[in-house]
């Protein structure tokens, strides 16, 4: 039923709810969950506030409102004081000032929710959420646990602050809760101790206790994860039941000769473990679909080479797909160098190749003379035909869509085994969610002899010291990266643009050649500059994050990252991995703004404290959430309303277990008891636009 028919809403409020919250139906309103809860009886005392950045709930009397324009600016600012029995704290608003003045007056008892800041050695709260205690027929006094809802200036204009949402949601629960359908089977609810859907919806909005709230959250989080994991389980079932591959029956001449006579270094235990896992997979008649998740420098390339040799030993060709030409060329050079002593033909195919060379590579690939073909998206073209493709390897697999990856699989009359690789450390919970249909191998061990990059946090005030470090590395014959977060000048962020940084480096180091790379350059110009740096013709490369996953330059020993607080931690770690790829000690300098806040400092110090990409990724996920962590919404991951993948790993494992067990026993959901569940699964797919996951 449309939300406009709900008492207290009407057509105008319904328009605002649709525009601001994407709520059009009463069911969607009931699934608009509180963002926070405050236990009125357990409020923090003002005197007990001891640190900046703490989220606190306070109860007291508000007084001394003052509306003014700082330094004559057009923008107004509202300040007030909150007093309780233990002290006083300042509250500040830069937005919704008039709304606050209309709703509250001197002496009102209020409950406050907000984050503490330190200003002039005094704690204050900016833009707190605020509610009257004595209003709503003393509702706040009656409720032990108060739900707070996300709101906006437009919503508040229509009295849709937390109080307004509580009012209409209470009305919806009273009249329409009975219409909410159960979407999990009784067997699943019983096995995983989940309360009924109706009870969970009521308790998530107005819990009588934190025990009841936790039960409601567990049920609804489980449900969010369960339907997504059903799709992962279904994809895995399709691969295992329908993707028939040719088994690699033996470990033969090429693998053994390379392993015993040409391996350039001793393999780490992690590399040996992953090679065993791959060997186990490719010996089957069903398609291997494995993701190797290795930290920067963990030695994924040699694992890929060993997998290729398994294919070649069994009479098959292998193909490696890379996201950029420069990365494809780097892979080709490495693999060609490693395998040329064995007499294997390793070819490269990219869009920018000469026509005559491309023609030769296409012919050799089709005739089977090419054992291993390495390339970019050019490998996906219809003109590329293999003689007997048995293994595909996809580097930085998140750069390719589902349909692109599957196109490579269709270049034989059976499914080639598939190995995906990524250098992006992904927390276990996120990997389980995103890659539930894959078998995941983690490489968390660096090859012996590789020195960890030393990471140093500096501010703008240390510019002379930073330039001195650059000079020393250049004098040793080494190369340097200088990375900026933006391409153009930004008034909002007040950042030095990369073009200005380029000019600055030229002035500071006139005796050295400086290059520049950023995302708005033409691809050929970008490739040219990267190639110059890779071959040592350029000493300093000023760049944006386009070099995050890129060329391997063993001679680069220093990376200076400007405005480091603007980057995600995982991105900083990826960038840091560009240096120290030779035997020399390497350094990363994280240059922070003088104005960086408490949380920003803590993030950068955490970065400097460890080189473990997986620990950094876990910390980053907690700070930013999965959407911002991944840097893209194209990952296929839906937005979860309740689930926090950084902290809800235990519920994820339960939901995954339930989903995979269900699909294993009834892959088509054909049993009578699963018909309702099947209906909800298809609704879920359509609602979240996840049709590609069923491709």
N, C-alpha and C positions, 0 to 999 in steps of 0.2 A: 504494500500500500504506500502511496506517495506521502512524504513527510508533511506536505502542505495541509493534509486533512487532520493532522494532530492538533489537539487543543493547545493553544499557546504559540502556534507557529504561523500558519496562514501563508498566502502566496508570496508576500514580500520577503518574509524571513526565509522561506523555502528557497528563493532565488539566491539569497546571501549564503545559505548553507551549501548550495550546489557550487557556487562560484569559489567559496573559500575552503570548503572541506570535501567537495565532491560527494555530498550527501543528498540523495534524491528520494530515498525510500526510508520507511521506519526501520527496516532491518539494517540498513546502512548506518542509521543513527545509533542503533543499539550496538553496532560494531565500531563505534567511535569511542575508543577506550580512554579512560583517564591517563594523563601522562605522568602524574605524580599523586602521592597520597600523603596527607599530614595527619599524624595522630595528635589531635587537639590536646589530649591529656599528657602528652610527652614532649611538649615544645621545649626548645633550647632556651636557656636563660642568656640574656645579652652578655652578662659578665663571663659566661663560659666560652664565648667566641675567642679562639686562640690563634686561628690561622686564616690566611687569605685563600680564596678559592673553595671554601667549604660551603655546601648547600645546607641551609638551616631553615627551620620553621620557628617563628617567634610569635608570641602573643603579648599584646600590650595596648596602651592607649596612644593614638596618633595625635600629634599636635604641631603647632607652629608651621603651618603651610606657608610657603613663600614662592610666588611665581615671578620669574624675572628673566631678562635676556642678558646672558653673559657678554660683557664687552660691547654692548650695543648691537649684538647679532640679531638677525631676524628670528632665529630659532629660539623658542622659549624653553626654560628649564624650571622644573618644579622640585622643591625640596620640602621635607618634613622630618620631624623627629618621632621616633617610636620609643616609648618608655615602658619598662616593666619594673618589678621590685628591685632588680639588681643593677640597672644601668640604662643608658640612652644610646641609640644608634641612628645615624642619618640615613634617610631614604631619598633617592633621587630618580626623577623621571625626565627623559628627553622627548618622549612620545606619550600620547594619550593624557596629556597634562589636564586638559579641561574635563575629560571623563572622570579622572580621579577627584577633581575638585567638586564635580557635580554629585558624586556618589558618597563622599566622606566629608566629615566636618571635625573641627577640634573636639577632642575628648572621646571620639568613637573608639570602642574596643574592637581590635582587628586581629586577624591572624595573617602573618606575613610568610611568604615562601620566596627564597632567593639565594644568590651566591654572594659571599662576602668579598669585598675588595679593600685594599689598604690604600688610603689617600691621606697624605700629610700625617702619617703615623696614626691615623684613626680609621677604624673599620666603618664601612658604609655598604649599603646594598643598592645597586642600580637596577631600575626596572623590576622591582619585586612584584610578585603576584600578591594581591591583597583582597581580603574578604572581611565583611563585618561579622562579628561574633553574635551580635544580638538581633540579626535580621533573619529573614526567611522563616518567620514563626519559630525562632530559636533553633533552626535546623542544625546549625553548627554546634550548638550546645548539646543537641540530642545525638548527633553523629560522633562516634568515637574516632572514626577514621574518615577524613574529609577527602573526597576525590577532586583533583584539579585537572581541568581540561585545557588543551591548547586553544588559544584564542588569537584574535588580531584586532587591529583598530576598527576595521569594518564590522567585524562580529560584535565588538563591544558597543558600537553605535546602536545596534539592534538588541542590546541587553543580552548578548550571547557571550558573556564572560563565563567563568566557571559556575557561578550561581545560576545563570540563565540556562546553561546546559544541564545542570542538575535538575532543574525544574521540568524541562521538556522530556528528559530521559526518564525521570520518575513517572511522568504521564504515559510515556510509551511502554514502560515496563508494566504499569498497572493494567493497560488495556490490550497489549499485543504480545506479551511474553509467551502466552499460550500457543501462539502461532509459529514460534521458532521450532524448526524440525531438528531432530537428532540426526547427525550425519556420520556417526561412528557406530559400528556394530556393538551389540551387547557383549560379545566375546572380547573385543578389544578393550572396551571400557572396564570390564571385570579384570582382565589380565593385567592391565597397566594402572589399575586403581584410579580411574578417571571419573569425576562427578558428571552427572548429566549436563547436556548443553544448556538447557534452560536455567538450571541452577547456577552454572558458571557465568552466564550472561548477567543474571541478577546480582551475583556476588562481586563481579568485577567492577560494577558501578557503585554499589552500596554494601560493602562487606561489613559484617557485624564484628569480625575479628581478623587479625592478620593470618590466623590459621585458615579461615575460610577464604581470604584473599589469595593465599598461596595455592590452595586447592583449585580455585577458579583460574589462576594464571597458568598452573600446570596443565589443566585441561585444554585451555585455549591455545597455549604455545604448542602443545603436542599436536593439536589439530592443524595449526599453521604449517608445521614441519612435516606432518604425516602425508599430506596431499602432495607436497613437493617431492618427498622421498618416494611416493608411489610412482611418480613420473620417472625418477632415476632408476627405480627397480624395474620398471617396464622397459626402459631403454636397455638395461643390462640383460634382461630376459631376451629381448629381440636379438642382441648380439650373440648370446650364448646358444639360442635355439635356431636362428636363421642365418647368421653370418658364418658360413662354412669357409674354412681356410685350409691350405695345404700344410701339413705338419713338417717341421724341420727335423728330420729323423736322426740326424747325426751331427756330431761335432767333428769336423774334418780337417783337411790339410791346411787351408788358409788360416782358420782360427788358431790351430795348434802352432803353426809356424810363427805367426805373429806373436802369440802369447809367450812362447818359449825363447824366441830369438830376436824379436824386433820391438817388444814393448819398451818404451823409453824410460819407464820408472815403475817401481813397485806399486801395485794397486792398493788402495785403502780398503779396509774391511767393508766400508759402505759400498764401494764400487763392486767388490766381489759379491756382496749380498744381492745387489740389484741385478748383476749379470746372471746369477743363479735364478732369480725370479723370472727374468726374461726367458732364460733357457727352458724353464718349466712351462711357461706360457706357450712358446712357439712350437713345442713338441706336440701340442693338441691339434685337433681338427677344427676347433672353433677359433674365431679370430681373437688374437691377443689385443687388448685395448688397455694399455698401461700408461700411466703418467709418471714420469720421473721428475720429482720436484727436488732440485738441488740448489743449494745456496751458491752465491757467486764464487767461482773458482773451485767448486767441489769436484770437478772432473767429469762432467756429463758427456763431453765429446768422446772420450775414450770408451765410455759405456756404449754410446751410439755406434762407434766403430766396431766393437765386438759383436753387437747385434747384427750389423751389416754383414760381417764375416760369417755368421751363422746362416744368413740367407744365401750368400754366395756359395758356401760349402754344399748347400742342398740344391744348387742349380737355379736359384732365383736371383732377380735383380732387387736392388734397394734404392729408394728415393728419399731424399731429405729436402723438406720444404722449409724455407726461411722467410721471415717477413720483409727483409730489405736486401737490395743487391749487395751492399757492402758486407752484410752478415753472411749472405750466401757465398760470396767470394772468400771470406775468412774461413768458413767451413770447408770449402773446396781446397784451399791451400793446405789446411791442416790434415784433412783426410788423404789428399793426394801425397803429401809428404810422408805420412805414416805408412801408406799402403803401396807406394811405388816399388819398394823392394820385393813385393810379392808378385809384381807383374800384372796387377789388376788395373783396369781402365776406369778412372774416375773422371767424369765429365761435369761441366757446369752449364746451366741453361738459365739465362735471364732475358728480360725484355730488351735490354740495351746492347745485345750482342750483334756482331756483324752477321749479315744474312748468310754468307758462305759458311761461317763457323756454325751457325745455328742449324743450317741444313745438314752438315756433317754429323752433328750431335743427334739430331732427330733420327737420321738414318741408322746410326750406330745403336741408338737406344731400341729402335724397332727391331733391328736384326739380332740384338742380344750381345753385341760386341761391348757395349757399355755395361759394366757390372754395377756401378753406383752412379746415380745422377743426382746432382745437388742443384737447387735453384730456388727461384722466387715463385710468385703467382703464375709465372710462365709455365710451370709444370702442369697447371690445371687446364691449359688450353687443349682443345680437341685435337690439334695437330700432333700432340705428344702421345705416342703409342709405345708401349713397352712390349718386349718379347715375352717376359715372364715375371711380372712384378710380384714379389712375395713379401716385401716389408716396406712400410712407409714410416718415416720419422718426421714429426712436425715440431720444429723449434719455436719456442715462445707461442705455444698453441692457443693462448687466449687472444692472439692477434688475428686469428682466423675464425670465421663463423662455422657453424655446424655443417651447413651445406657445402662450404668450400672444402672442408676436411673430407667430407664423404665423396666429393667429386673425384678426389685422388684415388679413393678405394675402388672406383668403378672402372679403373684402367686395366682390369683383368676380368676373366669370367668367373673368378672366385674372389673372396675378400682377402686382400693382403693383411698380414699382421700389422698392427699399428702401435707405434711407440710415440708418445708425446713428451715434450720436455719443456720445463719452465725454470728460469732462474729467479722467479719471484717467490720468495718464501711466503707460504700461505698457512695461517694457523690451522691446526688440526680440525677444529669445528667447521671452519669455512671450507676446507678441502673436502670434508665428508659431505657437506651440503652441495657444493658446486659439482663435485666429481664423484657423486655417489654411484654413478654408472661405470666408473673406471676403477681399475686396481691401481692404487697409489703407492709408489716407492719414494722414500725420503732419503736423500743423501745429505747427511749433516756432519761430514768429516772432510777437512781440507787435506790435500796431498802433503806428504812430509816435505819440509824445507820451505814451504810458503809462509812468509812472515805476515802476521796480522797487521792490517792497516792501523796506524796510530791516529786516533781522532782527537782533535783539539777544538774547544769552543772559544771563540774570540768575539769581540765586539768591534764596532767601527773605530773605537778609540785606539785599537791596536794595529791600525793600518800600516804604520812603518815596520812593525815587527812582521806582519804578514808579507809585505813586499820583500823584506830581508830573506824570508824563507823561500820565496819564489826565486830570488836571485841566486841563492846557494844551490838550489836544485838545478837551475839552468847552467850554472858554472860547472857542475858535475857532468854535464852533457845529457841531463834528463829532460823530460817534457812535462808540461803543466796544463791542467784543465782549469778554467775559471767559469763557473756555472751561475747563471742568473735565472730567476723564476719567470720573467716575462720577456716579450719581444719588443713591445712598444712602451713608451712612457705612460704611466698610469697615475693620474692625479689622486685617485682614491687611495691607492696603496703607497704612493710616494716612493716608488722603487726606481733605482737607476736601471734604465733599459739596457739590453744587451749591446745595442749599438754604441751607447755611451761607454760601456765597459770596454768594448773593443778599442775605442779611441784612447781611453785611459791607459790600457795596457801598452799600446803603441808608443805613447808618450813616456811611460814609466820605464819601458825596456826597449829603447830604440835600436839596440844592437841585435835584437832577436826578431824572428819572423812570427807574426801574430795572425791567426786565422779566426774566422767567425762562422758559426753554424746555428741556424734557428729554423723553426717550423714553417716560416713564411717564405723561405727561399725556395726556388725551383728545385725539384729533386736532383737534377743533374749538377747544379751548383753545390748543393749540399753534399752529394757523393764526392765531388771533386775536392772540396775542403777536407772532408773526412779522410780521403785517400792521401792527401798531402800530409796530414798529421800522422797517419798510420805509417807512412814511409819515411818520417823524420824530417820532411822538408819544412814543416811548421813546428815552432818550439812551444808556442802557447796557443791553446785553442779556447776561445771565448764562445760559450754555447748556452743554449737552453737545455731542457731535459730530453731533447731528441737524441742525446748521446747516452741516455739511461741504459738502453739495451743496444749495444753497438759494437764497434770495432775493438779488437783486442790489440792494445799497444803496450807491450811489455816494458818499454822505456819510460812510460808515464808514471811518475812517482809522487806527484802532488796534485791534489784537487782542492781548489778553493770554492766553497759554495756560499754565494752571497745571499743575504736575507734568508738564512737557513730555516728560520721559524715559519716561513711560508710553505715549506715542503712537508709532506707526510713522512713519517719515520721510515716506512718501507721504501719510499722513493729515495730518501737520503742514503739508505743502505745500498740500493741498486746503483746509485751514482758512485758511492764510495768504492764499489766493486770494480770500477773502471781502472783504478790504479792498483799498483802492487802485484801486477800479473807477471812480473819478472822475478828475479831473485833479490832485488834491492828492497831496503826498508822504504815503505811508502807512507804518506801522510794525507789526512783529510782535515781541512780547516773549515769549521762551520762558523760563518760570520753572521752574528745576530745583530739586530737593531738594538740601539741603546734603550729603546722603549719597550722591549719585549717583556711580557708579564710573567708572573710566577709559574703558570702552567707551561708557557713556552720554554722557560729556562729548564724546567724539569724534564721536558721532552728531549731537549738537546743534550742534557747531562746523561739521560738514559742512553741516548745514541752513542755517546762517548765512552760509556761504561762497558760495552760489549760489542763483539764482532759477530755474535750469533744471530743470524738473520731471522731465525724462527722465534727467538725470544723477543726481538724487536717487533716482528709482525704481530705477535700476541698483544704486546703493549699498544701498538698502533691501532689494532682492531678495537680494543677497549675504549681508546680515546675517540675514534672517529666513526665507528660503525662500519658495516660491510660495504655500503654504497660508496662512501667516500674512500674507504680503504682500497677498493678495486679501481677507483678512478674512472669508472664507466658504468652505465646502466645496461650495457649490451652483453653482460655476462650471462644473462638468462636467469639471474637470481631475482626472485620477486621481492618487493618491499614487505618485510614482516612488520605487523602492527605492534606486536608484543615481544616477539622473540629477540633476544640479544645473543648473537652467536658467540660473543666473547665470554658470556657467563652461563649460557644455557646448554652447555655441551652434554650434560647428563640427560636432559629431556630429548635432545637431538638423537642420542644413541638409542633411546627407547622408541622414538618415532621411526627411526630408520629400521630398527629390528622388526617393528610391527609391519611396516610397509613392505619390506623385502620378503617377509614370511607370507604375507597375504598374496603377493604377486607370484611367488614360487608355487603356492598351492592352487591359485586360481588366476592365471595370468590374464585372462580375458574378462575377469570379474563376471563370469557367466552364472554362478550359483545364485539361487533365489535370494538367499540372505545377503547378497552383496549388491543387489540392484539399486538400493537407495544410495549406497556408498559410490557406486559407479556414476550415478546421476550427479552427485556432488563433485566428483573428480572432474567430470567434463565441464561443469560450471566453473570450477576452479581454473582449469586450463583457459577457458574463454575470458574469464574475468581478468586474469593476469597476463593474457596474450602470450602464452607459453606453447603455442602450437608447434613451434620449431623443435621442442623437446620430444615430440612424438614422431618427428620426421625420421 
